[in-house]
């Protein structure tokens, strides 16, 4: 039994359809929306475009159509959408409703608005085409810039290289390299000495040598022996006697008491009296 699609393609079926269509003039949609002056027909052509868009959107859901067919379908859908917009503008000019303001948004199967770039929309399998998915992938937000205080928290002894030798690897390597360098230098020196290329070098004066100071210089005092055999110390700085120390302390105490209990006028009078007395 033949299928319905095969029956429709038979010569008899086509001839019967032709006979039924005789005497009927099939009205075609105007190429330009501005050519239509009837509001009712403008609404009719808009509904016709919507049905075509729905049909093609259902077709583009099939990912097995191939990349080229999917791209062609997506282009045709966008072309019909632009044409629908022109008819909506013409309907508004003829006094009809404003579909751009009250009409529903175009949503995909998940209920999200159809993605697009600058008016061009992608439907169904077209969103998974090479080069299209990258357009809608959101870039991850840039990491926040760290402040100077946060950067200083990570600065420790390792940053300055103070603990490079604690790993137990660097020191043995440096020691091995040092031995190799010393051995090469000694071998080169011996070869030059045997060849007579080295001249006799006088020993350099040790500028860091420290002379031993005598006990007299360390103590700052000179010793002299008296006739009785006892050592007498002579100081190189003047040393006050006990009486001079007591007088200085007494004067200092008097000045502190005068500054504490005497007025400024009394202090001036005492200074004048001392001056007159020659003290």
C-alpha positions in Angstrom: 0.0 0.0 0.0 1.5 3.3 -1.1 2.0 6.1 1.4 0.0 9.3 1.3 3.1 11.3 0.0 3.5 8.9 -2.9 -0.2 9.1 -3.7 -0.1 12.8 -3.9 2.8 12.7 -6.4 0.9 10.5 -8.9 -0.1 11.9 -12.3 -3.8 11.4 -11.5 -3.6 13.3 -8.3 -1.7 16.2 -9.8 -4.2 16.4 -12.7 -7.1 16.3 -10.3 -5.6 19.2 -8.3 -5.1 21.2 -11.5 -8.8 20.7 -12.4 -9.8 21.9 -8.9 -7.6 25.0 -9.1 -9.0 26.0 -12.5 -10.9 29.2 -12.3 -9.2 30.2 -9.1 -6.6 33.0 -9.0 -4.2 32.3 -6.2 -3.3 35.5 -4.5 0.3 36.1 -3.8 1.8 38.2 -1.0 3.1 41.5 -2.2 6.9 41.9 -2.3 6.8 45.2 -0.5 4.6 45.9 2.5 4.0 49.5 1.4 2.0 48.2 -1.7 -0.8 46.9 0.5 -3.5 49.4 1.5 -6.0 47.0 3.1 -5.6 46.5 6.9 -7.3 43.1 6.8 -5.0 41.7 4.1 -2.0 43.1 5.9 -3.0 41.1 9.0 -3.5 38.1 6.7 0.1 38.3 5.2 1.5 38.8 8.7 -0.1 35.6 9.9 1.1 33.8 6.8 4.7 34.8 7.6 4.3 33.6 11.2 3.2 30.2 10.0 6.2 29.9 7.6 8.5 30.9 10.4 7.0 28.3 12.8 7.4 25.6 10.1 11.0 26.4 9.4 11.8 26.7 13.2 10.5 23.2 13.7 12.6 22.0 10.8 15.8 23.6 12.1 15.6 21.6 15.4 16.9 18.6 13.5 20.7 18.6 14.0 21.1 15.9 11.3 20.2 18.2 8.4 23.9 19.2 8.0 25.7 22.4 8.6 24.9 24.0 5.2 21.1 23.2 5.4 20.9 24.5 8.9 22.6 27.8 8.0 20.3 28.2 5.0 17.2 27.6 7.2 18.5 30.1 9.8 19.0 32.7 7.1 15.5 32.1 5.7 14.0 32.5 9.2 15.8 35.8 9.8 14.6 37.0 6.4 11.0 36.2 7.2 11.4 37.9 10.6 12.6 41.1 8.9 9.6 40.9 6.5 7.2 40.4 9.4 8.6 43.5 11.0 7.9 45.5 7.8 4.3 44.2 7.8 3.8 45.2 11.4 5.0 48.7 10.6 2.6 48.8 7.7 -0.3 47.6 9.9 0.5 50.4 12.4 0.5 52.9 9.6 -2.9 51.7 8.5 -4.3 52.2 12.0 -3.9 48.7 13.3 -2.3 47.5 16.6 1.3 48.1 17.4 2.7 44.5 17.5 6.2 45.6 18.3 5.0 47.0 21.6 2.3 44.5 22.6 3.5 41.4 20.8 5.2 38.6 22.7 9.0 38.1 22.6 10.4 35.3 20.5 11.5 32.5 22.9 13.2 29.2 22.3 12.2 25.7 23.6 13.7 26.4 27.1 11.7 29.7 27.5 14.7 31.9 27.0 14.9 34.8 24.6 16.4 33.7 21.3 20.1 34.8 21.3 21.4 36.9 18.5 23.9 39.5 17.6 22.8 42.9 16.1 19.3 41.6 15.1 20.4 38.3 13.7 18.9 35.4 15.6 20.0 31.8 15.9 17.4 29.0 16.2 17.5 25.3 17.1 20.6 23.5 15.9 22.1 26.7 14.5 23.2 27.7 18.1 25.5 24.7 18.2 27.3 25.4 14.8 31.0 26.0 14.8 31.8 29.6 15.5 28.3 30.3 16.9 28.6 28.8 20.3 31.6 31.0 21.1 29.5 34.1 20.5 27.2 33.4 23.4 29.8 32.0 25.9 30.2 34.5 28.6 33.8 35.3 29.6 34.6 34.6 33.2 34.9 37.8 35.3 38.4 39.1 35.8 39.9 38.4 39.2 39.7 41.3 41.6 42.9 43.3 41.8 44.7 42.7 45.0 45.8 45.6 47.2 49.4 46.3 48.3 48.6 45.1 51.8 47.4 41.7 50.5 50.6 41.3 48.4 52.8 42.1 51.3 51.1 39.2 53.3 52.8 36.7 50.9 56.3 38.2 51.2 58.4 36.2 53.6 61.9 35.0 53.9 61.6 32.7 50.9 60.8 35.7 48.7 64.2 37.2 49.5 66.0 33.8 49.2 67.0 33.5 52.9 65.9 29.9 53.1 67.2 28.6 49.8 69.8 26.5 51.6 67.3 24.8 53.9 66.2 22.3 51.2 69.5 20.3 51.5 70.1 20.4 47.7 71.8 23.7 47.0 74.6 23.5 49.6 76.1 20.2 48.4 75.9 21.4 44.8 77.7 24.7 45.7 80.4 22.7 47.7 81.0 20.4 44.7 81.3 23.3 42.3 83.6 25.2 44.7 85.9 22.1 44.9 86.1 21.9 41.1 86.8 25.6 40.8 89.6 25.5 43.5 91.1 22.4 41.9 91.2 24.1 38.4 92.7 27.3 39.9 95.4 25.4 41.8 96.3 23.3 38.7 96.5 26.5 36.6 98.7 28.1 39.2 101.1 25.2 39.4 101.4 24.9 35.6 102.2 28.7 35.4 104.7 28.3 38.2 106.5 25.4 36.6 106.6 27.3 33.3 108.2 30.3 35.1 105.4 32.6 34.1 104.9 33.8 37.7 107.1 36.5 39.2 108.2 36.6 42.8 105.5 38.5 44.6 106.5 40.3 47.8 104.3 39.6 50.8 101.7 42.3 51.1 101.4 44.2 54.3 98.4 43.1 56.3 96.4 46.2 56.6 94.0 44.5 59.1 96.7 43.7 61.6 96.1 45.2 65.0 99.1 46.2 67.2 99.0 45.2 70.8 98.5 48.2 73.0 100.3 48.5 76.3 98.6 48.5 79.6 99.3 52.1 80.1 97.3 53.1 77.0 94.5 50.8 77.9 94.1 52.3 81.4 94.8 55.9 80.3 97.1 56.3 83.4 100.8 56.3 83.9 102.5 54.5 86.7 105.4 55.9 88.7 107.2 54.2 91.4 108.0 56.2 94.6 111.1 55.9 96.6 109.3 53.5 98.9 108.6 51.1 96.0 104.9 51.9 95.9 103.2 52.6 92.6 101.7 56.1 92.3 98.9 56.7 89.7 98.8 60.0 87.9 95.5 60.9 86.2 95.6 62.8 82.9 92.2 64.6 83.6 91.5 67.0 86.5 89.8 65.2 89.4 87.8 67.3 91.9 88.4 66.9 95.5 85.8 65.8 98.1 85.3 69.4 99.3 84.7 70.7 95.8 82.1 68.0 95.2 80.3 68.9 98.4 80.2 72.6 97.5 78.9 71.9 94.0 76.1 69.7 95.4 75.2 72.5 98.0 75.0 75.1 95.3 72.9 72.9 93.1 70.5 72.2 96.0 70.2 76.0 96.8 69.3 76.7 93.2 66.7 74.0 93.1 65.1 75.5 96.3 65.2 79.0 95.0 63.6 78.0 91.7 60.9 76.1 93.6 59.9 78.6 96.4 61.3 82.0 95.3 59.7 84.4 92.8 61.3 85.8 89.7 61.8 89.2 91.3 63.5 87.7 94.3 65.9 85.7 92.1 66.9 88.8 90.2 67.6 90.6 93.4 69.7 87.8 94.7 71.7 87.8 91.4 72.2 91.5 91.7 73.4 91.2 95.3 75.9 88.4 94.3 77.2 90.6 91.5 77.7 93.5 93.8 79.4 91.3 96.4 81.6 89.8 93.7 80.4 86.3 94.3 
